Amino acid sequence: MFSTNAVVKKGLEFGTGKPTNTTDRPGKASAKNSYAAAVDRTDDGVMYAGAGWGHARAEWRMFDAEAKGPNASVGAEVTDESFKAMAKAEVASASASAGIVKATLGL
């Protein structure tokens, strides 16, 4: 099976995530001018690269907030049965979550 995912996102998105026990998580905040990341997990066939300008994140207990400036990322996953690829570019995005409820706004 061959599948590709290309995402151009604009608008407001709501979703739920996986429940985790974060009730005792201490507060933490970070901000970066520019950032880049690459992951190559050859053993399970996952490859990812992303870069952007402007990233701020804060978390406390079960609450998270994040804002990003212009950014782009690509990724791929290869297994014996399938190949998945994705590409994503954003002008800006902001997200907030409380527990398993998450809201994201992206352009």
Backbone hydrogen bonds, N-H to C=O, Kabsch-Sander energy under -0.5 kcal/mol:
donor,donor_aa,acceptor,acceptor_aa,energy
3,S,83,F,-2.0
5,N,85,A,-3.2
7,V,87,A,-1.9
8,V,6,A,-0.5
9,K,7,V,-0.5
11,G,106,G,-1.5
13,E,104,T,-3.1
15,G,102,K,-2.3
17,G,100,I,-1.8
22,T,20,T,-1.2
25,R,22,T,-1.6
28,K,59,E,-2.6
30,S,57,R,-2.8
32,K,55,H,-2.6
35,Y,52,G,-2.2
37,A,50,G,-2.8
39,V,48,Y,-2.9
41,R,46,V,-2.9
42,T,40,D,-1.1
44,D,41,R,-1.1
45,G,41,R,-0.7
45,G,42,T,-0.5
46,V,41,R,-1.8
47,M,76,A,-2.8
48,Y,39,V,-2.5
49,A,74,V,-2.6
50,G,37,A,-2.6
51,A,72,A,-2.4
52,G,35,Y,-2.3
53,W,70,P,-2.5
54,G,33,N,-3.3
55,H,32,K,-2.1
56,A,67,A,-2.7
57,R,30,S,-2.7
58,A,65,A,-2.6
59,E,28,K,-2.8
60,W,63,F,-2.4
61,R,25,R,-1.9
63,F,60,W,-2.9
64,D,97,S,-2.1
65,A,58,A,-2.5
66,E,95,S,-2.6
67,A,56,A,-2.5
68,K,93,S,-2.8
69,G,54,G,-2.9
71,N,90,E,-2.1
72,A,51,A,-2.5
73,S,88,K,-2.6
74,V,49,A,-2.7
75,G,86,M,-2.2
76,A,47,M,-2.7
77,E,84,K,-2.5
78,V,45,G,-2.4
79,T,82,S,-2.8
83,F,1,M,-0.9
84,K,77,E,-2.6
85,A,3,S,-0.6
86,M,75,G,-2.4
87,A,5,N,-0.9
88,K,73,S,-2.6
89,A,7,V,-0.7
90,E,71,N,-2.7
93,S,68,K,-2.1
94,A,105,L,-2.5
95,S,66,E,-2.8
96,A,103,A,-2.2
97,S,64,D,-2.6
98,A,101,V,-2.3
99,G,62,M,-2.8
101,V,98,A,-1.6
102,K,15,G,-2.6
103,A,96,A,-2.7
104,T,13,E,-3.1
105,L,94,A,-3.1
106,G,11,G,-1.8
107,L,92,A,-2.6
